[in-house]
Amino acid sequence: MLKLLGRALLTMLAFVAYSFAQSLALVPTLMTKGQASAFEVAGVFVVVFGALLWGLWRLYQRFLAKEPQGKQWGLKRLDRQTLGFTVLMAALLMLIQIGGGYLQLRHITAEPANQSALLQLMQQAPLAMVLIACVGGPAAEELIFRGLLMHCFPHQDQMRWRALSGLVSAVIFGLAHSGFSDPLNWLIYAGLGAVFAATYAHTKDIRYSLVLHFLNNLAALL
C-alpha cells in the first residue's frame, strides 16, 4: 500500500510539473503579445520540455527497475503482430474521433471546454501550441498516464493488472482532459485513454502508444 501511495504521489507531482511546463512554454509569446520570434519560442520549449521529459523518463525507468517483470518492458523491435495491433488501435482511435465529432455536430454534446481554451491559445501562440500539442504533450502524457500511472499497480497477475491499471489510466486521462461536467465528452477522452493504455499494455513499449497519441493530436490539430 505504501508503495502504491508513493508512486501515486510521484505521478501526481509529475502531472503538476507538466502543467507548469505548458505554462512556461507559452510565456515568450504571451508576455510579448505575439512579438516573440520563432527562435525564442522554440528555444524556451526545448529547454522546458527537454528538462521535463528527461525527468519523467528517469522516473519511469525507476518505476520499471523496481518491477518484478521490469525487464519485459522497454524498447522492442517492431514485428508483424505488434504492427497489426497498433494499426488496429489507430483505426479504433479514428472511430472514437469520428463518433465524438458526430455527437458535437448533432449538438448532442458540446465542444469540450478545454478544446475551446486550446483554440483560443492557438490563435495567441500558434507555434508554442503546435509544439506542445504535437511534440511535448504526447510524450509527457504517455510517460505520466501510461508509464507512471499504470505502474502504480502491482503486476502479480498480468490480466488483472492490465484491466485495473488500464481502467484507472483511462478514467483519469478523461478527467484530466474534460472533467466530468459532460459525461459524453469524458467518455470520448476516456475511450482515447483506453486505446493508449491497451496499446502500452499489449506492446510493453511506450513508443507505440506515444506514436498513436502523436497522430491523434496531429489529426485533431489539423
Secondary structure by P-SEA (a helix, b strand, c coil): caaaaaaaaaaaaaaaaaaaaaaaaaaaaaaacccccaaaaaaaaaaaaaaaaaaaaaaaaaaaaacccccccccccccaaaaaaaaaaaaaaaaaaaaaaaaaaaccccccaaaaaaaaaaaacaaaaaaaaccaaaaaaaaacccccccccccccaaaaaaaaaaaaaaaaaaaccccccaaaaaaaaaaaaaaaaaaaaaccaaaaaaaaaaaaaaaac
